[in-house]
Amino acid sequence: MKELNKNAFNSNFKPRKIAIILGFYEGYEFINEQLQSIFDQTHQNFIIFVSDDNSKDNFSIEKLNINERNKKKIRVEFRNKNIGYAKNFLSALVSINDYFDYYAFSDQDDIWYPEKLEKAIKSLEEYPDNQANLYGSRTELIGASEEIKLGKSIEFKKSPSFQNALTQNIFGGNTMVFNRTAFDLICSTKINQKIIAHDWWCYQIISGAGGNVFYDKNIYLKYRQHNTNLIGSNISLKDKWLRFCKVANGNFKIQNDNNLRAIINNQNLLTRSNGKTLTNFIKARESFFLKRIFYFLKSGVYRQTLIGNIALFIGIVIKKV
């Protein structure tokens, strides 16, 4: 039975302090709406750490419509060179020296529901603080204008796990909140190799180390889809076809190559059972035909949908995973 965190029931407990890491790159078009939605949170004990990834038009608080009280909640750092969004987020995260109870990622162009942080904390407080705990949720999809409604992200049915995280990320970093123990775990990782995304890495390493991953089927964020999105949704038939093409043309294999190199470099952090899963999955990718299928089935690696699992199996068979 899951051990409950007694702090969740202590009405005198001080509101948990949250560090919000906001990755910024040439992002003035929507940043005012994003920041205002953070300032309007029902949970107010937070600091926003803006990490400017060497924008030509550098982030400046003075260019934004922010009152003096909220300006005090923002810290800004600037990169000397562009390192890409994944490492920008992770580098900003590990550079935080002050103590926080929870950590969250924020994009520069979304809109948060007022209760986003509050709901995440309530979910995470079901678990003991001394375990690595990660929260993520579904999103509402909007266009460049908030009035353009594009639908909702897929509602996944299967439980989150390392066996799933090896080949799929189930929620975006813009929905993620995690506790101090998870922060310490992420900061202890060695990432000299290229990783695909900061959020996928967090899902992989926290689940791999035996942490708790909470997938919320509710929605507390408007995820903006527009021409400058680095990563978009995956709900339309066109999106699904493009994802399948990535398997067929080998791009998915390249992603897995990069992710696996990073995980192998940190396999000392994995639980024993997850270490076996990793070993079997690697063997499935490297072995001859029948053994590929044998080790793949033994690994238990899966994706969240039937179509995704069919594509994954085909990819294993034709050595494109």
VOBA-1610 file (N, C-alpha, C; in pm, whole numbers, padded with zeros to 5 digits, always signed):
BEGIN
Met+00085-00120+00000Met+00000+00000+00000Met+00088+00124+00000Lys+00045+00228-00075Lys+00122+00351-00086Lys+00125+00425+00046Glu+00244+00463+00091Glu+00259+00540+00215Glu+00219+00685+00189Leu+00132+00739+00273Leu+00086+00876+00254Leu+00179+00975+00323Asn+00191+01091+00265Asn+00273+01198+00321Asn+00191+01275+00423Lys+00233+01274+00547Lys+00157+01338+00654Lys+00147+01489+00635Asn+00243+01548+00561Asn+00238+01692+00540Asn+00115+01735+00463Ala+00058+01642+00384Ala-00058+01675+00303Ala-00179+01705+00391Phe-00178+01657+00518Phe-00293+01674+00605Phe-00267+01775+00718Asn-00152+01842+00713Asn-00117+01937+00818Asn-00157+02077+00773Ser-00268+02127+00831Ser-00322+02256+00787Ser-00230+02373+00824Asn-00137+02351+00916Asn-00047+02457+00959Asn+00084+02457+00880Phe+00094+02365+00786Phe+00218+02352+00711Phe+00232+02470+00613Lys+00351+02531+00610Lys+00375+02645+00524Lys+00366+02604+00377Pro+00302+02686+00291Pro+00291+02652+00148Pro+00427+02619+00088Arg+00431+02509+00014Arg+00558+02464-00043Arg+00612+02566-00143Lys+00744+02584-00141Lys+00810+02680-00229Lys+00848+02612-00361Ile+00816+02678-00472Ile+00837+02618-00604Ile+00932+02703-00687Ala+01026+02637-00753Ala+01111+02702-00853Ala+01053+02670-00991Ile+01024+02773-01068Ile+00969+02755-01203Ile+01077+02792-01303Ile+01120+02696-01384Ile+01225+02719-01483Ile+01160+02748-01617Leu+01178+02869-01667Leu+01117+02912-01792Leu+01225+02927-01898Gly+01221+02841-01999Gly+01316+02850-02110Gly+01272+02956-02209Phe+01362+03048-02240Phe+01328+03161-02327Phe+01423+03166-02446Tyr+01363+03184-02566Tyr+01444+03209-02686Tyr+01358+03286-02786Glu+01391+03412-02807Glu+01318+03499-02901Glu+01167+03487-02877Gly+01126+03497-02752Gly+00989+03460-02718Gly+00898+03571-02670Tyr+00915+03692-02722Tyr+00835+03803-02671Tyr+00688+03800-02713Glu+00655+03730-02820Glu+00519+03738-02875Glu+00412+03697-02775Phe+00440+03591-02697Phe+00337+03539-02608Phe+00377+03540-02460Ile+00494+03593-02429Ile+00549+03578-02294Ile+00466+03652-02188Asn+00404+03763-02224Asn+00323+03835-02125Asn+00206+03749-02076Glu+00138+03681-02169Glu+00027+03595-02130Glu+00074+03479-02043Gln+00188+03420-02081Gln+00240+03309-02003Gln+00274+03352-01861Leu+00346+03460-01847Leu+00386+03506-01714Leu+00265+03547-01630Gln+00169+03615-01692Gln+00052+03656-01616Gln-00026+03536-01563Ser-00031+03429-01642Ser-00100+03308-01597Ser-00027+03243-01479Ile+00104+03262-01471Ile+00180+03212-01356Ile+00156+03302-01235Phe+00157+03432-01257Phe+00132+03524-01146Phe-00009+03508-01088Asp-00102+03455-01169Asp-00241+03437-01125Asp-00265+03302-01058Gln-00159+03227-01029Gln-00176+03095-00969Gln-00236+03104-00828Thr-00318+03006-00792Thr-00372+03000-00656Thr-00262+02969-00556His-00158+02899-00600His-00040+02876-00515His+00063+02983-00550Gln+00094+03070-00454Gln+00172+03190-00482Gln+00318+03183-00436Asn+00359+03077-00370Asn+00495+03072-00316Asn+00592+03015-00420Phe+00636+03100-00512Phe+00724+03055-00620Phe+00819+03165-00663Ile+00928+03122-00729Ile+01022+03210-00797Ile+01035+03160-00940Ile+01037+03251-01037Ile+01052+03214-01178Ile+01196+03237-01220Phe+01261+03133-01271Phe+01398+03142-01320Phe+01394+03139-01473Val+01415+03255-01534Val+01414+03266-01680Val+01555+03239-01732Ser+01565+03146-01826Ser+01695+03114-01886Ser+01691+03149-02034Asp+01758+03258-02070Asp+01760+03307-02208Asp+01872+03235-02284Asp+01833+03157-02384Asp+01929+03074-02458Asp+01994+03153-02572Asn+02058+03264-02532Asn+02133+03349-02625Asn+02044+03407-02736Ser+01931+03464-02695Ser+01843+03532-02791Ser+01912+03655-02848Lys+01879+03687-02972Lys+01928+03812-03030Lys+01862+03931-02959Asp+01734+03915-02930Asp+01661+04015-02853Asp+01649+03963-02711Asn+01746+03995-02628Asn+01755+03938-02494Asn+01631+03965-02409Phe+01603+03870-02322Phe+01491+03886-02229Phe+01517+04006-02138Ser+01415+04089-02124Ser+01425+04205-02036Ser+01291+04224-01965Ile+01294+04227-01834Ile+01172+04249-01756Ile+01111+04384-01790Glu+01195+04481-01821Glu+01146+04617-01846Glu+01064+04625-01974Lys+01079+04527-02065Lys+01002+04527-02189Lys+00862+04467-02171Leu+00836+04415-02052Leu+00711+04342-02029Leu+00616+04420-01939Asn+00491+04382-01945Asn+00388+04448-01864Asn+00374+04375-01731Ile+00470+04401-01641Ile+00474+04332-01511Ile+00484+04436-01401Asn+00402+04421-01298Asn+00407+04518-01187Asn+00529+04492-01099Glu+00559+04587-01013Glu+00681+04581-00933Glu+00681+04461-00838Arg+00565+04427-00784Arg+00558+04313-00691Arg+00595+04183-00762Asn+00546+04165-00884Asn+00576+04041-00958Asn+00718+04039-01014Lys+00773+04157-01041Lys+00911+04161-01090Lys+01006+04097-00989Lys+00973+04107-00861Lys+01058+04051-00756Lys+01057+03899-00757Lys+00964+03839-00830Lys+00954+03693-00836Lys+01033+03635-00954Ile+01104+03719-01027Ile+01174+03673-01147Ile+01326+03686-01131Arg+01396+03579-01168Arg+01542+03580-01178Arg+01577+03548-01324Val+01681+03612-01378Val+01715+03593-01519Val+01862+03558-01534Glu+01889+03459-01619Glu+02028+03430-01657Glu+02036+03423-01809Phe+02155+03451-01863Phe+02174+03457-02007Phe+02284+03360-02049Arg+02260+03288-02158Arg+02360+03198-02214Arg+02455+03277-02305Asn+02583+03242-02301Asn+02680+03304-02392Asn+02671+03248-02532Lys+02616+03126-02543Lys+02591+03066-02674Lys+02464+02982-02665Asn+02403+02959-02779Asn+02279+02882-02783Asn+02311+02734-02766Ile+02247+02671-02665Ile+02274+02529-02638Ile+02153+02440-02666Gly+02044+02497-02716Gly+01926+02418-02746Gly+01833+02408-02626Tyr+01704+02390-02654Tyr+01605+02400-02546Tyr+01623+02294-02439Ala+01661+02171-02475Ala+01671+02063-02377Ala+01778+02094-02273Lys+01897+02127-02320Lys+02006+02155-02226Lys+01989+02291-02159Asn+01918+02382-02224Asn+01891+02511-02160Asn+01806+02490-02035Phe+01702+02408-02045Phe+01618+02379-01930Phe+01697+02306-01820Leu+01770+02202-01859Leu+01841+02123-01758Leu+01954+02201-01693Ser+02026+02280-01772Ser+02135+02361-01716Ser+02081+02465-01620Ala+01967+02525-01655Ala+01904+02622-01565Ala+01858+02554-01437Leu+01806+02434-01450Leu+01758+02360-01333Leu+01872+02333-01235Val+01981+02275-01284Val+02090+02235-01194Val+02166+02355-01138Ser+02148+02473-01197Ser+02219+02591-01147Ser+02148+02659-01031Ile+02028+02611-00996Ile+01953+02671-00885Ile+02016+02629-00753Asn+02060+02725-00675Asn+02130+02696-00549Asn+02039+02703-00427Asp+01937+02787-00432Asp+01846+02800-00318Asp+01761+02673-00303Tyr+01711+02653-00181Tyr+01629+02534-00155Tyr+01484+02559-00197Phe+01428+02464-00268Phe+01286+02464-00304Phe+01228+02327-00276Asp+01099+02324-00247Asp+01031+02197-00223Asp+00991+02128-00353Tyr+00957+02211-00453Tyr+00913+02158-00582Tyr+00973+02240-00696Tyr+00975+02179-00814Tyr+01032+02240-00933Tyr+00936+02216-01050Ala+00923+02317-01136Ala+00834+02306-01252Ala+00902+02366-01374Phe+00868+02314-01490Phe+00915+02372-01616Phe+00803+02456-01677Ser+00842+02563-01745Ser+00745+02646-01815Ser+00797+02682-01953Asp+00711+02668-02055Asp+00742+02722-02186Asp+00720+02872-02186Gln+00748+02937-02298Gln+00738+03082-02304Gln+00609+03129-02370Asp+00521+03036-02408Asp+00406+03077-02489Asp+00275+03006-02454Asp+00268+02940-02339Asp+00146+02871-02299Asp+00062+02960-02208Ile-00049+02906-02161Ile-00133+02973-02062Ile-00171+02870-01956Trp-00135+02896-01832Trp-00166+02804-01723Trp-00302+02834-01664Tyr-00376+02729-01631Tyr-00497+02747-01552Tyr-00454+02792-01412Pro-00536+02871-01343Pro-00497+02924-01211Pro-00460+02817-01108Glu-00523+02699-01115Glu-00500+02597-01015Glu-00393+02496-01054Lys-00318+02522-01160Lys-00220+02426-01212Lys-00121+02379-01105Leu-00054+02470-01041Leu+00046+02433-00941Leu-00018+02368-00819Glu-00129+02422-00776Glu-00197+02368-00658Glu-00237+02222-00680Lys-00293+02191-00797Lys-00336+02054-00826Lys-00216+01959-00832Ala-00107+02005-00892Ala+00013+01922-00902Ala+00069+01890-00764Ile+00077+01990-00678Ile+00131+01969-00543Ile+00044+01872-00464Lys-00087+01887-00474Lys-00176+01796-00403Lys-00156+01652-00449Ser-00135+01632-00576Ser-00109+01497-00628Ser+00024+01443-00578Leu+00127+01526-00580Leu+00260+01482-00537Leu+00266+01455-00388Glu+00187+01525-00309Glu+00192+01507-00164Glu+00128+01376-00119Glu+00078+01298-00212Glu+00031+01164-00178Glu+00149+01068-00158Tyr+00267+01112-00200Tyr+00386+01027-00191Tyr+00484+01085-00088Pro+00567+01000-00028Pro+00667+01048+00069Pro+00768+01141+00004Asp+00811+01242+00076Asp+00908+01338+00023Asp+01043+01276-00007Asn+01076+01166+00062Asn+01209+01107+00042Asn+01216+01017-00081Gln+01109+01013-00160Gln+01109+00942-00286Gln+01102+01042-00400Ala+01161+01007-00514Ala+01157+01095-00630Ala+01018+01089-00693Asn+00947+01202-00695Asn+00809+01207-00740Asn+00793+01306-00856Leu+00729+01261-00962Leu+00711+01343-01082Leu+00564+01348-01119Tyr+00514+01469-01148Tyr+00376+01490-01191Tyr+00375+01546-01333Gly+00278+01500-01413Gly+00254+01558-01544Gly+00110+01537-01583Ser+00062+01613-01680Ser-00080+01604-01715Ser-00103+01621-01864Arg-00229+01607-01901Arg-00271+01635-02037Arg-00278+01787-02057Thr-00301+01828-02182Thr-00309+01971-02212Thr-00425+02000-02308Glu-00474+02123-02300Glu-00565+02176-02401Glu-00480+02240-02510Leu-00515+02217-02635Leu-00437+02269-02746Leu-00506+02390-02807Ile-00431+02500-02820Ile-00485+02622-02880Ile-00392+02668-02991Gly-00441+02759-03073Gly-00361+02815-03181Gly-00283+02937-03135Ala-00235+03015-03230Ala-00162+03137-03196Ala-00250+03230-03113Ser-00381+03227-03141Ser-00477+03299-03059Ser-00543+03202-02963Glu-00568+03248-02841Glu-00631+03161-02740Glu-00769+03115-02783Glu-00835+03193-02868Glu-00970+03159-02912Glu-00972+03043-03011Ile-00858+03009-03068Ile-00852+02898-03164Ile-00835+02768-03087Lys-00941+02689-03078Lys-00939+02564-03003Lys-00904+02448-03096Leu-00799+02376-03064Leu-00750+02269-03149Leu-00772+02130-03090Gly-00832+02122-02973Gly-00857+01992-02913Gly-00780+01971-02784Lys-00756+01844-02752Lys-00687+01807-02630Lys-00582+01702-02662Ser-00480+01696-02579Ser-00378+01593-02597Ser-00439+01456-02567Ile-00376+01353-02619Ile-00427+01216-02604Ile-00436+01178-02456Glu-00544+01111-02420Glu-00557+01057-02285Glu-00501+00915-02285Phe-00386+00897-02225Phe-00323+00766-02221Phe-00386+00679-02112Lys-00395+00550-02139Lys-00463+00458-02049Lys-00366+00375-01963Lys-00248+00348-02017Lys-00155+00260-01946Lys-00074+00339-01843Ser-00030+00268-01742Ser+00045+00332-01634Ser+00181+00379-01683Pro+00231+00491-01630Pro+00368+00532-01663Pro+00469+00438-01600Ser+00580+00417-01668Ser+00684+00327-01618Ser+00810+00347-01699Phe+00920+00289-01653Phe+01046+00295-01727Phe+01033+00219-01858Gln+00957+00110-01859Gln+00937+00033-01982Gln+00866+00115-02088Asn+00784+00207-02047Asn+00721+00300-02141Asn+00814+00415-02175Ala+00884+00467-02074Ala+00968+00586-02092Ala+01084+00562-02188Leu+01126+00437-02204Leu+01239+00408-02294Leu+01210+00449-02438Thr+01083+00444-02479Thr+01052+00476-02619Thr+00947+00585-02635Gln+00899+00644-02524Gln+00791+00742-02536Gln+00786+00834-02416Asn+00763+00963-02445Asn+00734+01058-02338Asn+00584+01084-02336Ile+00520+01074-02222Ile+00374+01081-02218Ile+00319+01217-02177Phe+00404+01308-02129Phe+00356+01443-02101Phe+00469+01544-02117Gly+00428+01665-02154Gly+00526+01768-02183Gly+00585+01830-02058Gly+00703+01887-02074Gly+00768+01955-01962Gly+00687+02071-01909Asn+00604+02132-01996Asn+00523+02245-01951Asn+00418+02203-01848Thr+00391+02074-01833Thr+00298+02026-01731Thr+00371+01968-01609Met+00500+01949-01618Met+00574+01876-01515Met+00598+01958-01387Val+00580+01889-01274Val+00621+01940-01143Val+00684+01821-01070Phe+00795+01844-01001Phe+00860+01733-00930Phe+00919+01783-00800Asn+00943+01690-00708Asn+00986+01728-00573Asn+01138+01740-00561Arg+01183+01775-00441Arg+01325+01800-00417Arg+01408+01674-00439Thr+01358+01560-00399Thr+01432+01434-00417Thr+01451+01405-00565Ala+01349+01431-00646Ala+01361+01413-00791Ala+01461+01514-00848Phe+01459+01636-00797Phe+01556+01738-00839Phe+01699+01690-00813Asp+01723+01639-00692Asp+01856+01589-00658Asp+01898+01474-00751Leu+01802+01388-00783Leu+01830+01276-00873Leu+01869+01327-01012Ile+01791+01420-01066Ile+01820+01475-01199Ile+01956+01543-01200Cys+01985+01617-01094Cys+02113+01689-01087Cys+02232+01594-01075Ser+02208+01472-01026Ser+02317+01375-01011Ser+02351+01304-01141Thr+02268+01321-01243Thr+02292+01250-01370Thr+02406+01314-01447Lys+02472+01231-01525Lys+02580+01276-01613Lys+02524+01282-01755Ile+02519+01402-01810Ile+02462+01418-01945Ile+02565+01485-02035Asn+02660+01408-02080Asn+02758+01459-02175Asn+02712+01437-02319Gln+02620+01341-02335Gln+02569+01311-02468Gln+02449+01398-02501Lys+02409+01393-02626Lys+02290+01465-02669Lys+02167+01391-02620Ile+02074+01463-02560Ile+01945+01404-02526Ile+01838+01474-02609Ile+01725+01405-02631Ile+01623+01457-02719Ile+01545+01572-02655Ala+01504+01553-02531Ala+01423+01654-02464Ala+01441+01645-02313His+01436+01759-02246His+01454+01764-02101His+01342+01690-02028Asp+01218+01701-02080Asp+01106+01636-02012Asp+01111+01484-02028Trp+01146+01437-02147Trp+01160+01294-02170Trp+01270+01236-02079Trp+01380+01311-02067Trp+01489+01266-01981Trp+01443+01255-01836Cys+01367+01352-01789Cys+01317+01346-01651Cys+01227+01225-01631Tyr+01140+01197-01725Tyr+01053+01079-01717Tyr+01136+00951-01715Gln+01237+00944-01800Gln+01320+00824-01808Gln+01398+00801-01678Ile+01463+00905-01630Ile+01555+00884-01517Ile+01478+00867-01386Ile+01366+00937-01369Ile+01288+00923-01245Ile+01218+00789-01241Ser+01157+00747-01350Ser+01095+00614-01353Ser+01201+00505-01344Gly+01314+00525-01410Gly+01421+00425-01409Gly+01480+00404-01271Ala+01484+00510-01192Ala+01539+00501-01056Ala+01437+00452-00954Gly+01318+00418-01002Gly+01215+00365-00912Gly+01129+00472-00847Gly+01131+00593-00904Gly+01049+00701-00850Gly+00902+00684-00886Asn+00820+00769-00829Asn+00676+00767-00855Asn+00642+00868-00964Val+00568+00823-01065Val+00527+00910-01175Val+00375+00917-01177Phe+00321+01037-01161Phe+00177+01058-01156Phe+00132+01121-01287Tyr+00048+01051-01361Tyr-00008+01103-01486Tyr-00151+01149-01460Asp-00174+01279-01471Asp-00305+01338-01445Asp-00382+01349-01576Lys-00497+01284-01582Lys-00581+01290-01702Lys-00658+01420-01712Asn-00656+01499-01606Asn-00718+01631-01610Asn-00627+01731-01681Ile-00682+01846-01715Ile-00609+01946-01794Ile-00602+02077-01718Tyr-00480+02132-01707Tyr-00460+02258-01635Tyr-00369+02354-01713Leu-00362+02334-01845Leu-00271+02417-01923Leu-00319+02426-02068Lys-00305+02545-02126Lys-00333+02567-02267Lys-00199+02568-02341Tyr-00181+02468-02424Tyr-00054+02447-02495Tyr-00068+02507-02634Arg+00010+02612-02659Arg-00006+02687-02784Arg+00067+02619-02899Gln-00004+02597-03010Gln+00052+02539-03131Gln+00064+02649-03236His+00187+02677-03280His+00207+02780-03381His+00333+02750-03459Asn+00365+02832-03555Asn+00473+02800-03649Asn+00610+02789-03584Thr+00631+02856-03470Thr+00763+02853-03408Thr+00774+02751-03295Asn+00671+02665-03278Asn+00682+02558-03179Asn+00800+02467-03211Leu+00883+02437-03111Leu+00989+02340-03131Leu+00935+02199-03131Ile+00835+02172-03048Ile+00770+02042-03042Ile+00621+02066-03036Gly+00546+02001-03125Gly+00402+02020-03128Gly+00328+01902-03071Ser+00198+01898-03099Ser+00113+01791-03047Ser+00126+01666-03133Asn+00048+01565-03096Asn+00053+01438-03169Asn-00087+01379-03173Ile-00187+01460-03216Ile-00324+01413-03210Ile-00389+01391-03346Ser-00344+01461-03449Ser-00407+01448-03580Ser-00353+01328-03655Leu-00426+01286-03759Leu-00380+01175-03843Leu-00247+01211-03910Lys-00234+01339-03948Lys-00109+01383-04009Lys+00007+01368-03912Asp-00015+01407-03785Asp+00090+01394-03683Asp+00129+01248-03665Lys+00028+01161-03659Lys+00055+01018-03640Lys+00131+00961-03759Trp+00094+01004-03881Trp+00164+00957-03999Trp+00310+01004-03998Leu+00333+01128-03958Leu+00469+01179-03952Leu+00552+01103-03849Arg+00488+01066-03736Arg+00559+00988-03634Arg+00596+00851-03689Phe+00503+00789-03763Phe+00533+00659-03822Phe+00647+00669-03923Cys+00646+00778-04000Cys+00753+00798-04098Cys+00889+00812-04029Lys+00889+00870-03909Lys+01014+00881-03834Lys+01071+00744-03799Val+00980+00648-03773Val+01026+00510-03749Val+01081+00451-03878Ala+01006+00468-03987Ala+01043+00406-04114Ala+01175+00460-04169Asn+01198+00590-04155Asn+01319+00646-04214Asn+01439+00648-04120Gly+01422+00595-04000Gly+01536+00580-03909Gly+01555+00691-03809Asn+01473+00798-03816Asn+01489+00907-03720Asn+01460+00864-03576Phe+01362+00774-03562Phe+01327+00725-03429Phe+01443+00644-03370Lys+01512+00570-03455Lys+01629+00493-03411Lys+01740+00588-03364Ile+01758+00697-03435Ile+01860+00794-03395Ile+01824+00855-03259Gln+01694+00885-03239Gln+01650+00935-03108Gln+01683+00835-02998Asn+01649+00708-03023Asn+01677+00605-02923Asn+01826+00587-02899Asp+01905+00597-03004Asp+02051+00588-02988Asp+02100+00694-02890Asn+02053+00817-02909Asn+02096+00927-02823Asn+02048+00908-02679Asn+01920+00872-02665Asn+01866+00851-02531Asn+01936+00737-02458Leu+01958+00627-02528Leu+02018+00510-02464Leu+02162+00536-02422Arg+02237+00612-02503Arg+02374+00645-02463Arg+02373+00720-02330Ala+02278+00814-02317Ala+02269+00891-02193Ala+02226+00803-02076Ile+02131+00713-02099Ile+02084+00624-01991Ile+02194+00528-01950Ile+02264+00471-02047Ile+02374+00379-02016Ile+02480+00450-01931Asn+02502+00577-01959Asn+02600+00654-01883Asn+02554+00680-01740Asn+02425+00654-01714Asn+02369+00675-01580Asn+02300+00550-01527Gln+02338+00433-01579Gln+02266+00312-01541Gln+02287+00272-01395Asn+02386+00331-01330Asn+02405+00307-01186Asn+02287+00359-01103Leu+02207+00449-01161Leu+02092+00505-01091Leu+01966+00420-01106Leu+01969+00323-01196Leu+01850+00242-01223Leu+01830+00135-01116Thr+01705+00100-01094Thr+01677-00016-01008Thr+01724-00141-01079Arg+01735-00250-01004Arg+01784-00375-01063Arg+01692-00422-01175Ser+01561-00419-01152Ser+01467-00466-01255Ser+01469-00377-01378Asn+01481-00246-01357Asn+01488-00155-01472Asn+01620-00168-01546Gly+01725-00205-01473Gly+01852-00233-01539Gly+01840-00353-01632Lys+01764-00455-01591Lys+01741-00572-01676Lys+01658-00534-01798Thr+01558-00447-01776Thr+01477-00399-01888Thr+01565-00330-01991Leu+01654-00244-01944Leu+01745-00173-02034Leu+01833-00272-02111Thr+01889-00370-02041Thr+01977-00469-02105Thr+01903-00546-02213Asn+01782-00590-02183Asn+01704-00667-02280Asn+01663-00583-02400Phe+01632-00456-02376Phe+01595-00369-02487Phe+01714-00343-02578Ile+01831-00325-02519Ile+01952-00306-02600Ile+01980-00431-02683Lys+01966-00549-02621Lys+01986-00674-02695Lys+01885-00687-02808Ala+01761-00643-02784Ala+01658-00650-02888Ala+01695-00564-03009Arg+01762-00454-02985Arg+01801-00365-03094Arg+01924-00416-03169Glu+02004-00501-03103Glu+02133-00540-03161Glu+02138-00684-03213Ser+02042-00767-03173Ser+02049-00910-03205Ser+01994-00940-03344Phe+02013-01068-03385Phe+01955-01114-03510Phe+01805-01134-03494Phe+01736-01162-03604Phe+01590-01152-03614Phe+01512-01214-03498Leu+01523-01347-03478Leu+01441-01412-03376Leu+01477-01366-03235Lys+01605-01346-03211Lys+01647-01297-03080Lys+01601-01154-03057Arg+01590-01075-03165Arg+01537-00940-03150Arg+01398-00944-03090Ile+01314-01029-03146Ile+01177-01040-03098Ile+01175-01096-02956Phe+01258-01196-02928Phe+01263-01258-02796Phe+01300-01156-02689Tyr+01408-01081-02713Tyr+01453-00985-02611Tyr+01358-00866-02601Phe+01296-00829-02713Phe+01199-00721-02708Phe+01081-00759-02618Leu+01027-00878-02637Leu+00916-00924-02554Leu+00959-00939-02408Lys+01081-00984-02387Lys+01134-01001-02252Lys+01153-00866-02183Ser+01185-00763-02259Ser+01208-00631-02200Ser+01078-00571-02145Gly+00966-00604-02208Gly+00839-00547-02166Gly+00818-00402-02209Val+00904-00352-02296Val+00894-00214-02342Val+00766-00195-02423Tyr+00697-00084-02400Tyr+00569-00060-02468Tyr+00545+00088-02488Arg+00454+00116-02581Arg+00400+00250-02599Arg+00254+00250-02553Gln+00194+00367-02551Gln+00064+00381-02485Gln-00056+00341-02570Thr-00041+00338-02702Thr-00155+00308-02789Thr-00127+00183-02873Leu-00235+00124-02923Leu-00222+00006-03009Leu-00140+00037-03133Ile-00171+00148-03198Ile-00096+00186-03318Ile+00051+00209-03285Gly+00075+00272-03171Gly+00213+00296-03130Gly+00289+00168-03106Asn+00223+00069-03046Asn+00288-00059-03020Asn+00311-00139-03148Ile+00218-00129-03242Ile+00238-00195-03372Ile+00359-00135-03443Ala+00366-00001-03443Ala+00480+00067-03506Ala+00611+00030-03436Leu+00605+00020-03303Leu+00725-00016-03227Leu+00771-00157-03263Phe+00677-00252-03271Phe+00713-00390-03304Phe+00770-00399-03446Ile+00706-00330-03540Ile+00758-00328-03677Ile+00898-00268-03679Gly+00916-00161-03602Gly+01048-00099-03596Gly+01154-00191-03542Ile+01120-00273-03442Ile+01213-00372-03388Ile+01247-00475-03496Val+01145-00522-03566Val+01165-00627-03668Val+01257-00578-03779Ile+01238-00454-03824Ile+01318-00402-03936Ile+01439-00320-03890Lys+01467-00328-03759Lys+01584-00260-03701Lys+01581-00110-03722Lys+01465-00050-03697Lys+01450+00095-03708Lys+01415+00160-03574Val+01438+00085-03465Val+01410+00138-03330Val+01540+00152-03255
//
